[in-house]
Amino acid sequence: MKKIDRKSLFKSVKKIVVKVGTSSITSPDMSLDLGRIENLSLDLIKLHKTDKDVILVTSGAIATGMGQLGWKTRPRDIPRQQAAAAVGQGHLMHTYKQIFEKHGQLVAQVLLTQDDICDRKRYTNANNTISTLLQYDVIPIINENDTVAVEEIKFGDNDTLSALVANLIKADLLLILSDIDGFYNFEKKIISVIPSVTTEIHSMAGGKGSNVSVGGMTTKLQAAEIVTGAGDIMVIANGCKAGIIERILNGEEEGTVFLPAGDKMSGKKRWIAYSVPTKGKIKVDSGAKKALTKYGKSLLPSGITSVEGKFEFGDAISCTGEDDKEFARGLANYSSEEVEKIKGKKTEQIESILGHIYYDEVIHRDNLVIL
């Protein structure tokens, strides 16, 4: 794998999201491990004092609630998961608050759901809130609002949440702290650097999480694809090691580094590419694909060959080539019914076909992201 100068890589890092997994802050009996939380808090405070913006994404609410309720295994049904989260979230945040403030650091709780990320207005509001907290030297502590979330509990994990938060605030680095030393290859050896998340890398990922958490290496790779796709760095490392954050930023050989896949995206394009779900698919011909990917053009109706799904104006849609592989995402200027009528036609024909013309483009280049 590629050899890099870690110290130089992390030298310009200013804004950092640190995600801590359930296993890194709880004991086997599912009580909070106060020693580990204290070590983590001290590491984050020390990092914050070096003029870095620090955001903590924490797991552990459901596991903490399970411990409080005396449950040994993570429940499968949604109501009991939500009940455990309701019991555990307050206890978890109170513990963080006490430890951080004992060392003179103010913290704030921010609870998010997938809807807060998908909706552009709520996404912007969340960004404004977190940015304001950082301006006032407050460390935001973010968790998923598991007491009301449904699909997120059943299918999601805070690895994904942390990646979306990193995109939300345009962080330079996402540091995922788990109970393992990094990403292992087939020979059970740590891979120091991963330039890109390939099919082979995915095949090396193991199964799901433990009886108290849902995350595994697969969700961490999905997080890496989001973060590196937006042009930022991600690291997986062992959160049980004291001082691990400082050692990583000092360039020491700790954990696995995932390198950026390209240039940094703007906030709007990050949202289009990774935060809002797509509602449909448009297939384009080779000429249109070349115009989009090589020359940065908008998508005109003449290059569209087929339409799938049902979408309206402003919805996010996927763009695929003749090989059916997605290569771009964008916001539609027309509904799926309208695109079906004007596909393959010239721009000057739109008004005569639809009876109106809103835009010359089906997707404007400012609302298009090449993946």
Secondary structure, DSSP 8 states (H G I E B T S, - for coil): -----HHHHHHT--EEEEEE-HHHHB-TTS-B-HHHHHHHHHHHHHHHTTT-EEEEEE--HHHHHHHHHT--S--SSHHHHHHHHHHHHHHHHHHHHHHHHHTT--EEEEEE-HHHHHSHHHHHHHHHHHHHHHHTT-EEEEEE-TTT-SHHHHH--HHHHHHHHHHHTT-SEEEEEESSSS-B-TTS-B-SEESS--HHHHHH------SS----HHHHHHHHHHHHHTT-EEEEEETTSTTHHHHHHTT-S-SEEE--SSS---HHHHIIIIIS-EEEEEEE-HHHHHHHHTT---B-GGGEEEEEE---TT-EEEEE-TT--EEEEEE-SS-HHHHHHHTT--GGGHHHHHS--S-S-SB-GGGEEE-
